[in-house]
C-alpha cells in the first residue's frame, strides 16, 4: 500500500477544487427490489479555488452517502 494514496486519487481525478458549502439537503433513495432506503446528502458548493480541471460554473453539486462506510475515494 502506498504511503500517499491521495496522490493516485489526484492523478485520476478530473476536477479538484476547494470551496464553501452554501446548501445541504438530506434525502433518501429506495434501492430496487430489496425495499430498503439509504440516506444521501446533496451539497451545493461555491468554488473558491480550482487546483485541477476547468468549469464554467461558480458552483458544483456533490451527492454522497452519510455513513455506514459508503463514502470514500
Legacy VTK file of the C-alpha trace (Angstrom):
# vtk DataFile Version 3.0
C-alpha trace
ASCII
DATASET POLYDATA
POINTS 73 float
0.000 0.000 0.000
1.263 3.442 -0.901
2.203 5.850 1.855
0.494 8.573 -0.198
-2.747 7.132 -1.634
-4.096 10.655 -2.212
-1.504 11.144 -4.975
-3.082 8.326 -7.030
-6.531 9.762 -6.409
-5.416 13.212 -7.551
-3.841 11.827 -10.710
-7.020 10.056 -11.803
-9.355 12.903 -10.763
-10.628 15.260 -13.446
-11.556 18.096 -11.109
-10.038 19.161 -7.785
-11.291 22.260 -6.016
-11.814 24.000 -2.688
-14.980 25.799 -1.796
-17.663 26.809 0.667
-20.839 24.791 1.266
-23.820 27.017 0.540
-26.600 24.444 0.934
-27.107 20.921 2.264
-30.108 18.663 1.661
-30.650 15.218 3.210
-32.798 12.771 1.234
-33.471 9.040 0.969
-33.382 6.727 -2.020
-35.005 3.328 -2.319
-32.843 0.524 -3.644
-34.505 -1.764 -6.172
-36.323 -4.861 -5.074
-34.914 -5.013 -1.558
-37.300 -2.294 -0.339
-34.547 -0.593 1.651
-33.867 3.140 1.926
-30.471 4.814 2.138
-29.831 8.378 3.243
-27.828 10.675 1.000
-26.609 14.249 1.301
-26.634 16.785 -1.529
-24.212 19.688 -1.117
-24.088 22.801 -3.278
-20.576 24.215 -3.061
-19.357 27.634 -4.151
-15.973 27.184 -5.834
-13.221 29.292 -4.269
-10.109 27.689 -5.839
-9.541 25.217 -8.675
-6.427 23.048 -8.468
-7.134 20.778 -11.430
-9.640 20.916 -14.276
-11.998 23.567 -15.563
-15.598 24.571 -15.054
-17.942 27.169 -16.495
-19.998 27.447 -13.305
-19.169 29.012 -9.962
-20.919 26.236 -8.009
-20.891 22.440 -8.067
-23.267 19.840 -6.617
-21.885 16.821 -4.769
-24.093 13.892 -3.728
-22.642 11.443 -1.221
-23.626 8.894 1.370
-23.863 9.866 5.027
-22.499 6.949 6.984
-22.032 3.242 7.160
-18.788 3.221 5.187
-20.433 4.377 1.956
-18.171 7.385 1.388
-14.613 7.250 0.155
-12.438 7.688 -2.874
LINES 1 74
73 0 1 2 3 4 5 6 7 8 9 10 11 12 13 14 15 16 17 18 19 20 21 22 23 24 25 26 27 28 29 30 31 32 33 34 35 36 37 38 39 40 41 42 43 44 45 46 47 48 49 50 51 52 53 54 55 56 57 58 59 60 61 62 63 64 65 66 67 68 69 70 71 72
